[in-house]
């Protein structure tokens, strides 16, 4: 899973401003109102980010999109800096409670990190084949915008009418980046263009079945308990908005991106960008929350690839396979027993099996966790309009108001990319005990401010997800050796990411070199390796966070077990890791050590 859209919105908006009253009121007794300060800051940030509000189940700005202009972004950063400076002036961190001091540090670090990152604001690829703006807008309406009454439906129509302005702002940002020499490599545009065309394929844009967006709107309206004439009015308004706003907006985007594609180069790594080596170093710091260099991360990857190959050979012997590791890879890739049928029924069967795996894991949780999430979760296939460009699997957190469950999305478009021997590992990572446990528990924490409950650090979140894949084995899962091999292939993929991400972005490998390394060292075909590298290339550094985070959680667990002796409990350790929401890895280490020192005999 990548940093969720909600977490990204929180990072960008949650500390936007507090409002004049906070700045001018007489200072309270030190520490007394710091949580009120954080809550006011978060609340005003939500007011400035309609999309964040929607993701939280807050109806403010329900008919609007975020402002994507640089002017607005700069004003938001200035507000955040002013808030941080105000906090420093009003409270001495040394006099705060442990929980308040942690909030202080995280708020301070978040703003300082945003200041440092401002230099690289134009280096992101606004439109790319993996989670670009062109796919995010319809996905947001389909998955986030709930319709429970007429006003909600009218807000949906208003957002449809606002898509042209929203895309125009993002096109302007992409044009500015391009003028600075910052564009994704040429291959990425194929996905941008295809996903854009998919949005406006089907009714009401053309003949055929309803487009995913129109089908979603009609379904939501038809569920309302209102007169049919009112439903007809709303659907007609939605149709008009799609034809007058959505269609021309995407036609314009397609025209602009076609021009950008013609100017794009085939260089892949971040090194090609202005000050690219510095930018990549910044990305590594941001995603891993460590100071590890690209060379150090590269070598960690090589070491773990060798380790995991050794563990795979053990399974080969266990199943009496004759041949070398690459032959075993070939067997696992080609034997039809490991794949669902390439049919609608086969895809539905995969979702059913993943759901069953998660349901079975729920029964084991009380032995390993003291705190369990209240929010429900479910498994869904990725929607057709974005399945060609979306990732293999990802998680979307539940709404804070309980109106929407946590969702583990699995991309069933290419059944060869989702072998059944990986069903368990994927389900544990994205669902239970992985991201759903981590994100839902964080949202349900009652004693911490909302910016901590809804924020995120990739190394923590993805490190936890990868950690839980291995934890599943300790909990009695993976009884089938082929499924255990699937677990190892998933961990191997994360080790390989350390090698190829640093290889492409720091060592100037070509995409071809990186793909060849992947094919030589893990199961999978050319298409899946190319798809993986496409993701790593447009998101420099993100792929390194998984194994770096997992290694730190495992190290902290062993440190606690050794130091605590008989006082150690696995459920206590897990609760300590999850008790404060997402944090940088250095702070996680401090928190675990505090727990291990204070835990009773």
C-alpha positions, 0 to 999 in steps of 0.5 A, a space after each residue: 500500500 502507498 501512503 493513502 490519499 487521506 494521509 496525504 491530505 492530512 499531511 498537506 492540510 491538517 495544520 493549515 491554520 487555527 484562526 484568529 481567535 487562537 492567535 489573539 487570545 490570552 495564553 492559557 496555563 502552559 500545557 492546559 490547552 495544547 490539545 485544544 490548539 491541535 484540534 483547532 488547527 486540524 479543524 481549520 485544516 479540514 475546512 480548507 480541504 473539502 476532500 479531506 473533510 469528505 474522507 473523514 465523513 465531514 460534509 463541509 465543502 461537500 460540493 467542492 474540490 481542493 484548491 490546487 494552486 501554488 498560491 494556496 499551497 504557499 499560503 497554507 505552508 505560511 499558516 503552518 509555520 506560523 502555527 508551529 512558531 506560536 506553539 513554540 512560544 506558548 508551550 515549553 515541551 519539557 513541561 508537558 505530559 509525555 503524550 502532549 510532548 509527543 504531539 508537540 514533537 510530531 506537530 513541530 517535525 511535520 511543519 519543519 519537514 513541510 518547510 524543507 520539502 517546499 523546495 521540491 514542490 514541483 518535482 512530483 509527477 502530477 499526472 502519472 500512470 500510477 495514482 495520478 490526478 486523472 484517476 484520483 478524481 473519479 475514484 474519489 467520487 465513487 469511493 468517498 462521496 456518499 449519497 444519503 439524501 438529495 443534498 449529497 446528490 446535488 453536491 456530487 453534481 456540483 463536484 462533477 461540474 467542478 472537475 474542469 476547474 480542478 483539472 485545469 489547476 493541476 494541468 497548470 501545475 504539470 505545465 509549470 513542472 514541465 517548463 522546469 524540465 520535470 516530467 515523468 518518463 515517456 512510458 508513463 503517459 500511456 497509462 495516463 492517456 488510457 485511464 483518462 479515456 476510460 473515464 469518458 468511455 460509455 454512457 453518457 459520453 458515448 454509446 454502450 453501457 454506463 461509464 463507471 462514474 455515471 453508473 455510480 451516480 445513478 446507483 447512489 441516487 436510485 437508492 434514495 427513498 425519494 420520488 421517482 421524479 426527483 431521482 430523474 431530475 438528479 440523474 439528468 443533472 448528473 448527465 448534463 454535468 458529465 457532458 458539459 464539464 467532465 467530458 471537455 475536461 478530460 478531452 482537454 487533459 488528453 490533448 495536453 498530455 499527448 503534447 507532454 508525451 511527445 516532449 518526454 524522454 526515456 530517462 527513468 531515474 530521479 537523477 535526471 531532474 534538476 538537482 535530482 540526486 539531492 531530491 532523491 536523498 530527500 525522498 529517502 529521508 521522507 519515506 524511511 524517516 531515517 538518514 540511510 544513504 542510497 548505497 546503504 539501502 542498496 546493500 541492505 537489499 542485496 543482503 536480504 535477497 540472498 537471505 530470502 533465496 536461502 529460505 525459499 530453497 528450504 521450501 523447495 526441499 520440503 515439497 521435494 522439488 527437483 531443480 534450481 531456484 529459477 526452475 522453481 520460480 518457473 513452476 510456481 509461475 506456470 502451474 495452473 493450480 496457483 491461479 484462479 480462472 481468467 473469468 468473472 467467476 474466477 475473479 469473484 472467487 479470488 475475492 471470496 478466498 481473500 475474505 475467508 482468509 481474513 475472517 479466519 485470521 480474526 479468530 487468532 487476534 486476541 492471543 496477539 493483540 490487546 487492542 482490536 479495531 471496532 471498524 469493520 473491513 471488507 475486500 473489494 476488487 479495483 473498479 474497472 475504470 482504473 484497474 489497468 493502471 492501479 496497483 496490485 493491492 491497497 487499503 482505504 481506511 474507514 470513515 471516521 463517522 462509521 459510514 464507510 468500512 475499511 476496504 482492502 482493494 485487490 486488482 483482479 484485472 490480470 489474474 496472473 499477477 495475483 497467484 493464489 499462493 500469495 492470497 494469505 500474505 496480501 490479505 494479512 498485509 492490507 487487511 488483518 492484522 496489517 493496515 486495517 489494524 494499524 489504521 483503524 486502531 489509530 483512528 479510534 484512539 481517543 486520547 490523541 489529537 486528530 492530526 496523529 490519528 489520521 496522519 501517516 509515515 510510510 516506513 511505519 505503515 508499510 513496515 507494519 504491513 510487511 511485519 504482519 506478513 511474517 507475523 501471520 506465520 507465527 500466528 499459525 497461518 501458511 499451513 500450505 508450504 506453497 502459501 508460505 513460499 508466497 509469503 517469502 515472494 512478497 518479502 523478496 519483492 520488498 528486498 528487491 525494491 531496495 535494490 532497484 529503487 536505488 539502482 534506477 534513481 541513484 545508480 542510474 540504472 535503466 528500466 531495462 536493467 532493473 527489470 532484468 534484475 527483478 526477473 532474475 531474482 523473483 517469480 513473475 513475468 515481464 509484464 509484472 516486472 515492468 508494472 512494478 518498475 513503472 510504479 517505483 520510477 514515478 514514486 522515487 523512494 517510496 518502495 524503500 520504506 517497506 523493508 526498512 520499516 519492517 526491519 526496525 519493528 523486528 529489531 525493536 521486538 527482539 530488543 524488547 524481548 531480550 531486555 524484558 525477559 519474563 515481562 515480555 508479551 507479544 500482545 503488549 509489544 504490538 499494543 505499544 507499536 500501535 498505541 500512538 498512531 503512525 510515528 517516525 521510526 526513531 520515535 517508535 524506538 523511543 516509545 517501545 523502549 519506554 513501554 519495555 521499561 515500564 511494563 509490570 512484572 
